[in-house]
């Protein structure tokens, strides 16, 4: 079951700089100007259920297993389109607005790329 699906609509000039730290930042189309340069802007869409470890995050053709979910990920993603995705395989969600996924190479992200979260019952 797909809980969430959106598309990348813009890429900030500095969005790539966080890749070196193994993370990317998503923010909806209403991102504050001061943050927009650092984000991959996405269309804000509702999340249709709880996001849990073991689900699958897809970015373009790349797939990642979700390892931990911050306490405000669902709310922030639904309302603001704003989360950080950290590609480090953490089993504990240290930051409430961060979705943690398996530690593997970050995807190439282009405008129009589809992002989805699926799994569960």
N, C-alpha and C positions, 0 to 999 in steps of 0.2 A: 504494500500500500504506500502510495506517495503522500507524505504529510505536507510537503512544501515544494514549491517550484517557482522559480523566478528567472529573470535574465539580467545580464550585465548591460547597463545602458550608457555607462561612461567610465573612464578610467582616469583617476587623478594623476597629475604630473609626477607626484612623488609616491604613488601607490606601490611601486616596485621596491622601494627602499626597505620595507619590512620583510621582504622575502629572505633576506640574509639572516634574519632572526627566526626563520621558519614559521612566519605567520602572515596572514592577509587580513585586511579590515574591510568589511562590507558596510555600506550605509545607503539608506534609501535616497530617493531623488530629492528629498528635502534636507540633505546634510548641510550643516552650517558651513558657510564659505571657508572658514578657518580650518575645517577638517576635510573638506571635499578633495583637496589635492592629495590627501594621503589614503584615499579610499577607492575601492571598486564600488561605484554606485549601481544599485540594483532597484528594480521596480518593487515597491512594498507590496507584499502579498500575505494573506493570513496563513498561519500554521494550523493544520487540521488535527493536532493531537500532541501528546507529550513526545519530545525528542529524547531518546534514551541511548545509552551505550549499546553497541552491537548493531545499530542501524547503519545505513550507508549514505554517505555524502557523495554526490556526483558533481563535478565541475567540468563542463564540456564532456570529453570522453573518458576522463580520469575518475576512478572510484576510490573512496577512502572509507575505512571502517571507523565509526565514531567510538572513541574510547572513554570520554567523559563529557558531561554537559553542565555548564554553569547554571545557577539557579534562575537567572533572568534571561537566558537565551531565547526561550519561546516568546516571552512578552516583548523583548526588544526587537526580535526579528519580525513579529507580527505588526508592531506599532510603528517602528522606526526603520526597519530593514537594517538594523545596526548590530553586528556582532563581530568579534574577532575569531578567526579560525586559526588554531595553533596546530601545526603538524609535528607534534613531538611524542605522541603516544601516551600522554599522561593518563593515569587511571583515576586521578583525583582532580576535581575542577577547582583550582586555586582561585580563579577569577570568575565572578558571577556572570559576566557578559561574554564568556569565551566558550566556544565549541572546540573540543580537543579531538583530533583524529590521529590515525596511525602515522608513525614517523616514516614518511617516504617522500620522494621528490615532489615539490610543489608543481601544480599544473601551470601550463601556459594559459593565461586568461585573456580573452579578446572581447571586444564589444559584441554583444549578441550571444555570448556563451550562456548556456543554460546551467543553472545551479539547482539541485534538488536534494531532498532528504527523504529516504524511503526505508521501509522495514516495518517491523512490528506486526500486529494482527489486524 
